[in-house]
Amino acid sequence: MDVSKFVKRINDRSSFNQWLGIEVVEVAVGSVSLKIQWREDFGQYSGHLHAGIIGTMIDTACGFSGLTVTTSKFLASNFSVNFLRPAIGDSF
């Protein structure tokens, strides 16, 4: 199975990813692009995209990128994000 189909299959089997509506847009060796559509329940108190969803997208993209270069099982042990401005839009 090619790596793109494999990553998409993993995404399709993840209940959480399906609830979020994560779409695998592009897969290359060491790189994955994901997308979600804005929903009102993704907003935080001021209406911007909740940072938890941004963190989920980062973690998922990194994990899927790892799947393109190794067959070993792995988990993120740590990551941090410095936010520059609120996420505003129809898709992310």
RABELWO-V953853 format. One record per residue. RES is the residue in one letter. SS is DSSP state (2 for helix, 1 for strand, 0 for the rest). Layout:
# RABELWO-V953853
RES_SS / RES_SS
This chain:
# RABELWO-V953853
M_0 / D_0 / V_2 / S_2 / K_2 / F_2 / V_2 / K_2 / R_2 / I_2 / N_2 / D_2 / R_2 / S_0 / S_2 / F_2 / N_2 / Q_2 / W_2 / L_2 / G_0 / I_0 / E_1 / V_1 / V_1 / E_1 / V_1 / A_1 / V_0 / G_0 / S_1 / V_1 / S_1 / L_1 / K_1 / I_0 / Q_1 / W_0 / R_0 / E_2 / D_2 / F_2 / G_1 / Q_0 / Y_0 / S_0 / G_0 / H_0 / L_1 / H_0 / A_2 / G_2 / I_2 / I_2 / G_2 / T_2 / M_2 / I_2 / D_2 / T_2 / A_2 / C_2 / G_2 / F_2 / S_2 / G_2 / L_2 / T_0 / V_0 / T_0 / T_0 / S_0 / K_0 / F_0 / L_0 / A_0 / S_0 / N_0 / F_0 / S_0 / V_0 / N_0 / F_0 / L_0 / R_0 / P_0 / A_0 / I_0 / G_0 / D_0 / S_1 / F_0
